[in-house]
Amino acid sequence: MATIRIAYLYEDLMNTYGDSGDVKILRYWLNQAGYDVQVDDVSLDHEFNASDYDFVFFGGGQDYEQTVVAKDLFRHKNELAKFIDAGKPMLAICGGYQLLGDYYETSDGTVIKGLGILPLHTIFKADSRMIGDTEFQTEFGLVRAFENHSGRTYFDDKEKLQPLGKMVEGYGNNPEDGVEGMRYKNTIGSYAHGPILRNENIAKAITEMIIKSHDERVGQATA
């Protein structure tokens, strides 16, 4: 049985609101498609080689955990940029989504530098938390989830980045733009917890991306 390799970034620190469920759901669908799945926890002091993996998952975390992760994450900037720019699939939720951008400003005014791989930034508004059920329309169909965040994310290059979906209910990236999440090549960022991949339509779409990524990796290794 062929093996799909998944890198789970900072599983021990970035796993709020059941985000690990996304990886479990993908394992199920990949098993159904006839693949074995290996999930590697890439955490503090661990190494990450982009060419070793078919999919990367990056979950959400609280302010303190994000600060810790932000300091360590720069070791992987070049490898993650290589993975993303090659069009390999990645799913980043909440804090993981924010850290792919240029910076986020915390509720006390501290500016924490992000990876700067994607042209977006996040501003925290502690007095206006965005919480509740959410629905948004995507190219994969309607997605229903749950959001709980004070961060407001804004695109700095709207030609390069596309929203994951258009809001039907809830806030999404911020109260002004009426969109949820981000899509760049096969990298998806989202504020949707619940987890988001309990929506079978988007789970199957990402599963197909992962299988294609695996086939390309194996093909390059045997060429």
C-alpha positions as CSV (number, residue, x, y, z in Angstrom):
1,M,0.0,0.0,0.0
2,A,1.4,3.4,-1.0
3,T,2.0,5.8,1.9
4,I,0.9,9.4,2.1
5,R,3.2,11.6,4.3
6,I,1.6,14.4,6.3
7,A,3.5,17.0,8.3
8,Y,1.5,18.3,11.2
9,L,3.1,21.6,12.3
10,Y,3.3,22.1,16.1
11,E,0.5,19.6,16.9
12,D,1.3,19.9,20.7
13,L,0.9,23.7,20.6
14,M,-1.5,24.6,17.8
15,N,-4.6,22.5,18.3
16,T,-7.6,24.6,19.5
17,Y,-11.3,23.7,18.9
18,G,-10.5,20.2,17.6
19,D,-8.3,21.2,14.7
20,S,-6.6,17.8,14.9
21,G,-9.8,16.3,13.7
22,D,-9.0,17.7,10.2
23,V,-6.0,15.3,10.0
24,K,-8.0,12.4,11.3
25,I,-10.7,13.0,8.7
26,L,-8.1,13.2,5.9
27,R,-6.6,9.9,7.1
28,Y,-10.0,8.3,6.8
29,W,-10.6,9.5,3.3
30,L,-7.1,8.6,2.2
31,N,-7.5,5.1,3.7
32,Q,-10.7,4.8,1.8
33,A,-8.8,5.6,-1.4
34,G,-6.3,2.8,-0.7
35,Y,-3.5,4.7,0.9
36,D,-1.6,4.3,4.1
37,V,-1.0,7.5,6.0
38,Q,2.0,8.6,8.0
39,V,1.6,11.8,10.2
40,D,4.8,13.4,11.5
41,D,4.6,16.0,14.3
42,V,7.0,18.8,13.3
43,S,7.3,20.8,16.6
44,L,10.0,22.7,18.5
45,D,13.5,21.7,17.4
46,H,12.2,19.2,14.8
47,E,13.4,19.3,11.2
48,F,11.1,19.8,8.1
49,N,12.1,18.9,4.6
50,A,9.4,20.0,2.1
51,S,10.3,17.3,-0.5
52,D,9.4,14.6,2.1
53,Y,5.7,15.4,2.4
54,D,2.5,15.4,0.4
55,F,0.5,17.6,2.7
56,V,1.1,20.1,5.5
57,F,-1.4,20.9,8.2
58,F,-1.1,23.9,10.6
59,G,-3.7,24.4,13.3
60,G,-4.8,27.2,15.5
61,G,-3.5,28.2,18.9
62,Q,-3.8,30.8,21.7
63,D,-1.8,34.0,21.8
64,Y,1.0,32.6,24.1
65,E,1.4,29.4,22.0
66,Q,1.5,31.4,18.8
67,T,4.2,33.6,20.2
68,V,6.3,30.5,21.0
69,V,5.7,29.0,17.6
70,A,6.4,32.2,15.8
71,K,9.9,32.3,17.2
72,D,10.7,28.7,16.2
73,L,8.8,28.7,12.8
74,F,11.4,30.8,11.0
75,R,13.7,27.8,10.8
76,H,11.2,26.4,8.3
77,K,10.4,29.5,6.3
78,N,12.4,28.5,3.1
79,E,11.1,24.9,3.1
80,L,7.5,26.0,3.6
81,A,7.8,28.7,0.9
82,K,9.1,26.0,-1.4
83,F,6.2,23.7,-0.5
84,I,3.6,26.4,-1.0
85,D,5.0,27.8,-4.3
86,A,5.3,24.3,-5.8
87,G,1.5,24.1,-5.5
88,K,1.6,21.3,-2.9
89,P,-1.5,21.2,-0.7
90,M,-1.5,22.9,2.7
91,L,-4.3,23.7,5.2
92,A,-3.7,26.4,7.8
93,I,-6.4,27.1,10.4
94,C,-6.8,30.3,12.5
95,G,-3.4,31.0,14.1
96,G,-1.6,28.9,11.5
97,Y,-3.3,30.9,8.8
98,Q,-2.2,34.2,10.4
99,L,1.4,33.1,10.8
100,L,1.8,32.6,7.0
101,G,1.3,36.3,6.6
102,D,3.6,39.3,7.3
103,Y,2.6,40.0,10.9
104,Y,-0.1,40.0,13.5
105,E,-0.7,42.6,16.1
106,T,-1.8,41.2,19.5
107,S,-4.4,42.7,21.8
108,D,-1.8,44.5,23.8
109,G,-0.3,46.1,20.7
110,T,2.7,43.8,20.4
111,V,3.5,43.1,16.7
112,I,4.6,39.6,16.1
113,K,6.4,38.9,12.8
114,G,4.9,36.2,10.6
115,L,6.7,34.2,7.9
116,G,5.9,36.7,5.2
117,I,5.2,33.9,2.7
118,L,1.8,35.3,1.8
119,P,0.8,39.0,1.5
120,L,-1.7,39.3,4.4
121,H,-1.7,40.7,7.9
122,T,-3.8,40.3,11.1
123,I,-5.0,42.9,13.6
124,F,-6.4,41.8,17.0
125,K,-9.5,43.6,18.3
126,A,-9.9,42.3,21.9
127,D,-13.2,44.2,22.4
128,S,-15.0,42.6,19.4
129,R,-14.5,38.9,19.3
130,M,-16.0,37.1,16.3
131,I,-17.6,33.9,17.5
132,G,-20.4,31.6,16.4
133,D,-21.6,29.3,13.7
134,T,-20.5,30.3,10.2
135,E,-21.5,29.4,6.6
136,F,-19.7,30.3,3.4
137,Q,-19.9,29.4,-0.2
138,T,-16.8,28.0,-1.9
139,E,-15.8,26.5,-5.2
140,F,-16.3,23.1,-3.4
141,G,-19.9,24.0,-2.3
142,L,-21.3,25.3,1.0
143,V,-19.2,24.9,4.1
144,R,-20.6,25.0,7.6
145,A,-18.2,25.5,10.6
146,F,-17.5,27.5,13.8
147,E,-15.4,30.5,14.3
148,N,-13.9,32.0,17.5
149,H,-11.3,34.7,16.9
150,S,-10.4,38.3,17.7
151,G,-7.9,38.5,14.8
152,R,-9.0,40.4,11.7
153,T,-7.1,39.3,8.6
154,Y,-6.7,41.5,5.5
155,F,-5.1,40.7,2.2
156,D,-2.3,43.0,1.1
157,D,-2.3,41.7,-2.5
158,K,-5.9,40.8,-3.7
159,E,-4.6,39.8,-7.1
160,K,-2.3,37.1,-5.7
161,L,-4.6,35.9,-2.9
162,Q,-8.2,34.7,-3.4
163,P,-10.8,34.2,-0.6
164,L,-11.7,30.6,0.2
165,G,-15.4,31.6,0.2
166,K,-18.1,34.2,0.3
167,M,-19.8,34.7,3.7
168,V,-23.4,33.6,4.1
169,E,-23.4,33.7,7.9
170,G,-20.7,34.9,10.3
171,Y,-17.7,37.1,10.0
172,G,-14.9,35.2,8.3
173,N,-11.6,37.1,7.8
174,N,-13.0,40.4,9.2
175,P,-16.3,42.2,9.5
176,E,-15.8,44.4,6.4
177,D,-14.9,42.2,3.5
178,G,-17.6,39.5,3.6
179,V,-15.2,36.7,2.8
180,E,-13.7,33.7,4.6
181,G,-10.2,32.3,4.4
182,M,-7.7,32.4,1.7
183,R,-6.6,30.4,-1.4
184,Y,-3.2,30.6,-3.0
185,K,-2.4,27.8,-5.4
186,N,-3.2,24.7,-3.3
187,T,-2.7,26.4,0.1
188,I,-5.9,27.1,2.0
189,G,-6.1,29.3,5.1
190,S,-9.3,29.5,7.1
191,Y,-10.9,30.6,10.4
192,A,-13.2,27.6,10.3
193,H,-13.0,25.2,13.2
194,G,-15.4,22.4,14.0
195,P,-13.3,21.0,12.3
196,I,-13.7,22.4,8.8
197,L,-13.2,19.0,7.1
198,R,-16.3,17.5,8.7
199,N,-17.7,19.1,5.5
200,E,-17.3,16.1,3.1
201,N,-17.2,18.3,0.0
202,I,-14.0,20.2,1.0
203,A,-12.5,17.1,2.7
204,K,-12.8,15.1,-0.6
205,A,-11.4,18.0,-2.6
206,I,-8.3,18.3,-0.4
207,T,-7.9,14.5,-0.4
208,E,-7.7,14.6,-4.2
209,M,-5.1,17.3,-4.0
210,I,-3.0,15.2,-1.6
211,I,-3.2,12.1,-3.8
212,K,-2.0,14.2,-6.8
213,S,0.8,15.6,-4.7
214,H,1.9,12.1,-3.6
215,D,1.9,10.8,-7.2
216,E,4.1,13.7,-8.3
217,R,6.5,13.2,-5.3
218,V,6.8,9.5,-6.1
219,G,7.2,10.1,-9.8
220,Q,10.1,12.6,-9.1
221,A,11.8,10.1,-6.8
222,T,11.7,7.4,-9.4
223,A,12.6,9.5,-12.4
